[in-house]
Amino acid sequence: MTAPAPRPGIMDIRPYVGGESAIEGVSRTIKLSSNEGALGPSPKAMEAMKAMAGEIHRYPDGGAESLRMAIGARYGLDPARIVCGAGSDELLGILCRAYSGPGDEVLYSAHGFLMYAIAAKACGATPVTAPEVDLTANVDNLLKAVTPKTKIVFLANPNNPTGTYIPASEVARLRAGLPPHILLVIDAAYAEFVSRNDYTEGNELVDAGDNTIVCRTFSKMFALGGLRLGWAYGPENIIGVLNRVRNPFNVGSAALAAGLAAFEDKDYAELCKRHNDYWLPWLSEQVTKLGLTVVPSVGNFILVRFPAGEGKDATAADKFLRSKGVIVRAMGAYGLGDSLRITIGTGEENQIVVDTLREFVKG
Ligand SMILES: *Cc1c(COP(=O)(O)O)cnc(C)c1O
């Protein structure tokens, strides 16, 4: 007897493991493992979701019209060239399926977001990585790794889990150095957190051609990870492909309602941005003072590197933090077994992280 076999590549996928949210035997936990917004969702988003609860027997607006209009108006983008997805993960997966397959290569930098490998393998393509320099994507190395089989380049900018970014001029150099038939996917999941003069999310590269797309999410700054909502801005040809391949009702009505309300609650987003602007440098500095290495981050999380040595390494730190109810993200799956990724939390949570790490380091 032979059971149905999936396509080659599928069984090579190491299933994505999300950040844990509970520890057995610990009643109060602090979850800083998934880069979710520290302050939770906008109260207006919660209200909007409650207000539409009586309508959930209706199919959602499959074209996500209101949300696309609002996004377009805010950023000066043509709403017809925006598509919404069930999280940006869905859009990343569709792009892989539509533009690559068996025999093709999907390229990204060494510590790029884990979903790229999963999406590539799921459609039979081969994931290929290019070395980083100082845990930062390196344009020369990416260009060197391009082969005639390369179909897609994914660039998370800023990247998760490293928190590093490359300036707009470097992204432009990457685009210019790639053959025009290669799709460049700029994954700007943390764009809203970045305040650097030399950074852009990449919309100008979308407008400059027909081969670059920018993916965005409501899961990080807008803190709606549980609802699954993302969007992409791209050229007409690629948006046309996404609209053909996506499910007609890929985004639920609750996500659309809450997403629109969160997007329009500018004051709350500003509050969340200010929170991160204060606590990101604070946490980075405090953890550095403990003698640990913090990779410079422009996102809402930091990557902390631990020295080798039994009892003092990242695994021991993770265990210690857990014993105190603090859940962060171990990085073994990214090949960064010496590191832990810690999301910026509330002020109190950040203080507890530092106190607990101090206890670990000194103890
Ligand atoms: C969180 C994250 C996403 C996925 O976000 P969803 O919209 O929740 O699917 C995509 N890319 C990067 C780099 C992320 O960190």
The ligand as a Gaussian input file, in Angstrom:
#p B3LYP/6-31G(d) Opt

LIG

0 1
 C        5.966000      39.035000      11.402000
 C        6.587000      39.066000      10.054000
 C        5.845000      38.821000       8.900000
 C        4.480000      38.223000       8.893000
 O        3.502000      38.929000       9.328000
 P        1.991000      38.471000       9.151000
 O        1.413000      39.653000       8.443000
 O        1.504000      38.307000      10.535000
 O        1.891000      37.240000       8.332000
 C        6.468000      38.899000       7.676000
 N        7.768000      39.212000       7.593000
 C        8.515000      39.455000       8.664000
 C        9.938000      39.793000       8.490000
 C        7.952000      39.366000       9.933000
 O        8.711000      39.537000      11.012000

